[in-house]
Amino acid sequence: MPPSSDLLLGLGLALSGAALAVFVGRTVPLFQAYEPDPDSESGPPPPTFPGSGRRVPWARWSPLPWRLVATGRAPDGERVRAPLDAVLGAAAAFAAVGASSAQRSAAEVAALAFLALWGAVLAAIDTRTRRLPNPLVLPAYPVALALLAVAALTTPGGLDQAADALVGMAGLWAFYWLLWFVYPAGMGWGDVKLSGLLGLYLGWSGLGSVVSGTFAAFLLSACVGLVLMVLGRVGRGTQIPFGPFMVVGALAVIVVGDPLPLLTG
């Protein structure tokens, strides 16, 4: 059983994750489902307020629309709330990070907490809309790189881990890009965009973790899809959002550890 200090840390992080998701999760209702039209050059719709349909003021490369996140209100007074699943998902992810933080530096825990928060929000959006939107995914890269750079300078062996993280980012992005290139109908472009971010964190934990985290995502997706088919909730041709499985698989391997050495040793 973990020491009481570890339990308190996990509880504190879970409450912190839930509190942060109450604010950051306000971005979840801003995105609508989008089916690409091969004959149209227009991209996905921009984030809009769910009630009025007005475009959300969101600075380019800013990770968040800060005014909305801080106040929870549109300029016309419309309330925007974070959905419960995003809040609970962030709380669970933060608790998992806390449970594995005993041997980690404070900077490393902060970097993983960012992944936990962003992953919970992106999973909630993808579940609803089958989208992993650029305004949230792309700015996450420089934030994650900056956080892991600090961790690399304050963690023993951190520079070697940082090198593996960059290799993991490039390698996993290339793998998902290849899957998308070979069979675009089976792999969304949003999944390709997210893969580099997850590869960065998985690589930080070791190059073997990149393989294990990727396998875990596909295994979880297959198991959930099979259960839903047995229950009659989906058909054989139904596409299930893959982003949540990517996030859960990556966090599971990062938190629990890479099972590959045990399986191959």
C-alpha positions in Angstrom: 0.0 0.0 0.0 1.4 3.4 -0.9 2.6 5.6 2.0 0.1 8.2 3.3 2.2 11.0 1.7 1.8 9.4 -1.7 -2.0 9.0 -1.2 -2.2 12.7 -0.1 -0.2 13.7 -3.2 -2.4 11.7 -5.5 -5.5 13.1 -3.9 -4.1 16.7 -4.1 -3.2 16.2 -7.8 -6.7 14.7 -8.5 -8.4 17.8 -7.0 -6.0 20.1 -8.9 -6.7 18.3 -12.1 -10.4 18.6 -11.6 -10.1 22.3 -10.8 -8.0 23.0 -13.8 -10.3 21.0 -16.1 -13.3 23.1 -14.9 -11.5 26.0 -16.6 -9.7 24.4 -19.5 -12.6 22.1 -20.2 -14.7 25.1 -21.2 -13.1 24.6 -24.6 -14.8 21.2 -25.1 -18.2 22.6 -26.2 -16.6 25.0 -28.7 -15.9 22.3 -31.4 -18.4 20.7 -33.7 -18.3 17.4 -35.5 -16.8 17.7 -39.0 -16.8 15.3 -41.9 -14.1 16.2 -44.6 -15.5 16.7 -48.1 -13.1 15.5 -50.7 -14.5 18.1 -53.2 -14.1 21.0 -50.8 -11.0 22.9 -49.9 -12.5 24.3 -46.7 -11.1 23.0 -43.5 -12.9 22.2 -40.3 -15.1 24.9 -38.7 -13.5 27.2 -36.2 -14.4 27.1 -32.6 -17.7 28.7 -31.9 -19.8 29.4 -28.8 -22.4 26.6 -28.6 -25.4 28.9 -28.0 -24.9 31.8 -30.4 -22.6 30.1 -33.0 -20.4 33.1 -32.9 -16.7 32.6 -33.5 -14.5 32.4 -30.4 -11.7 34.9 -30.1 -8.6 32.7 -30.1 -5.2 34.1 -30.8 -3.1 32.0 -33.2 -0.8 29.6 -31.4 -2.2 30.6 -28.1 -3.0 27.3 -26.2 -6.3 28.6 -24.9 -8.9 31.4 -25.4 -7.9 32.9 -22.1 -10.9 35.2 -21.5 -13.4 32.4 -22.0 -11.4 30.0 -19.9 -11.1 32.5 -17.1 -14.7 33.8 -17.0 -16.7 31.0 -18.5 -18.7 33.5 -20.5 -18.9 34.7 -24.1 -18.8 38.4 -24.8 -22.6 38.4 -24.9 -22.9 36.7 -21.5 -23.5 33.2 -22.7 -22.3 30.7 -20.1 -19.9 27.9 -21.2 -19.3 25.0 -18.9 -16.8 22.2 -18.9 -18.5 18.8 -19.3 -18.3 16.4 -16.4 -16.4 13.7 -18.3 -13.5 16.1 -19.0 -13.3 17.1 -15.3 -13.5 13.5 -14.1 -11.0 12.4 -16.7 -8.5 15.0 -15.7 -8.9 14.1 -12.0 -8.3 10.5 -12.8 -5.3 11.3 -15.0 -3.8 13.6 -12.4 -4.3 11.0 -9.7 -2.4 8.4 -11.8 0.4 10.9 -12.3 0.5 11.4 -8.6 0.7 7.7 -7.9 3.8 7.4 -10.0 5.5 10.6 -8.9 7.6 9.4 -6.0 10.7 8.9 -8.1 10.1 11.9 -10.4 11.4 15.5 -10.2 8.9 18.3 -9.6 9.5 19.5 -13.2 8.8 16.1 -14.6 5.6 15.8 -12.6 4.6 19.2 -14.0 5.2 18.1 -17.5 3.2 14.9 -17.0 0.4 16.9 -15.4 0.2 19.0 -18.6 -0.2 15.9 -20.7 -2.9 14.6 -18.3 -4.9 17.8 -18.5 -4.6 18.2 -22.3 -5.2 14.5 -22.9 -8.4 14.5 -20.9 -9.7 17.6 -22.7 -8.8 16.3 -26.2 -10.3 12.9 -25.4 -13.6 14.5 -24.4 -13.6 16.5 -27.7 -12.7 13.5 -29.8 -15.4 11.4 -28.2 -18.0 14.0 -29.0 -16.9 15.2 -32.4 -14.3 12.8 -33.8 -11.9 15.7 -34.0 -8.6 16.6 -32.4 -8.6 20.3 -33.2 -5.5 22.3 -34.2 -6.1 25.2 -31.8 -5.5 22.7 -28.9 -3.1 20.1 -30.4 -0.6 22.3 -32.1 0.2 24.8 -29.3 0.6 21.8 -27.0 3.9 21.0 -28.7 5.9 24.0 -27.7 4.4 23.9 -24.2 5.3 20.2 -23.7 8.8 20.8 -25.2 9.5 23.7 -22.8 8.3 21.7 -19.8 10.3 18.6 -20.7 13.4 20.8 -21.4 13.1 22.1 -17.8 12.7 18.5 -16.6 15.8 17.5 -18.6 17.9 20.1 -16.8 16.6 19.2 -13.3 16.4 15.4 -13.5 19.3 13.0 -13.3 19.9 11.5 -16.7 17.4 14.0 -18.1 19.4 14.9 -21.2 19.5 11.3 -22.4 15.7 11.1 -21.7 15.2 14.3 -23.7 17.1 12.8 -26.7 14.9 9.7 -26.5 11.8 12.0 -26.3 12.7 13.7 -29.5 13.3 10.4 -31.2 10.0 9.1 -29.9 8.2 12.2 -31.1 9.6 11.9 -34.7 9.3 8.2 -34.8 5.7 7.9 -33.7 4.5 10.8 -35.9 6.2 9.0 -38.9 4.5 5.7 -38.0 1.0 7.3 -37.7 1.6 9.3 -40.9 2.5 6.1 -42.7 -0.8 4.5 -41.5 -2.7 7.6 -42.6 -0.9 7.7 -46.0 -1.6 4.0 -46.7 -5.2 3.9 -45.5 -6.6 7.4 -44.9 -10.1 6.0 -44.1 -8.7 4.1 -41.2 -6.6 6.8 -39.5 -7.7 10.4 -39.0 -5.3 13.3 -39.6 -6.0 14.5 -36.0 -4.6 11.2 -34.7 -1.4 11.8 -36.7 -1.1 15.3 -35.2 -1.6 14.0 -31.7 0.9 11.1 -32.1 4.0 13.3 -32.1 3.0 14.8 -28.7 2.4 11.4 -27.2 5.6 10.1 -28.7 7.4 12.9 -27.0 6.2 11.8 -23.6 6.5 8.1 -24.3 10.1 8.6 -25.6 10.9 10.4 -22.4 10.0 7.2 -20.5 12.1 5.2 -22.9 12.0 4.1 -26.6 10.4 0.8 -25.6 7.6 2.8 -24.1 6.8 4.2 -27.5 6.2 0.7 -28.8 4.2 -0.3 -25.7 2.1 2.8 -25.6 1.2 2.5 -29.3 0.3 -1.2 -28.9 -1.8 -0.4 -25.9 -3.8 2.2 -27.8 -4.6 -0.3 -30.6 -5.4 -3.1 -28.1 -7.7 -0.9 -26.1 -9.5 0.3 -29.2 -10.0 -3.3 -30.5 -11.3 -4.5 -27.1 -13.7 -1.7 -26.7 -14.9 -2.0 -30.3 -15.5 -5.7 -29.8 -17.5 -5.1 -26.7 -19.6 -2.4 -28.4 -20.3 -4.7 -31.3 -21.4 -7.5 -29.0 -23.7 -5.1 -27.3 -25.1 -3.9 -30.6 -24.0 -0.3 -30.1 -21.8 -0.2 -33.2 -21.5 -2.1 -36.5 -18.5 -3.5 -38.3 -18.1 -0.3 -40.4 -18.6 2.1 -37.5 -15.5 4.3 -36.8 -14.7 4.8 -33.2 -12.7 7.9 -32.1 -9.2 6.7 -31.6 -7.7 9.7 -29.8 -9.0 8.7 -26.3 -7.3 5.3 -26.7 -4.1 6.9 -27.7 -4.1 9.1 -24.6 -5.1 6.3 -22.2 -2.6 3.9 -23.7 0.2 6.5 -23.4 -0.6 7.5 -19.9 -0.9 3.9 -18.8 2.5 3.0 -20.0 4.1 6.2 -18.6 2.5 5.7 -15.2 2.6 2.0 -14.7 5.8 1.4 -16.6 6.9 -0.3 -19.8 5.9 -4.0 -19.8 8.1 -4.8 -22.8 11.2 -5.8 -20.8 9.1 -8.2 -18.8 7.5 -9.7 -21.9 10.8 -10.1 -23.8 13.2 -10.7 -20.9 
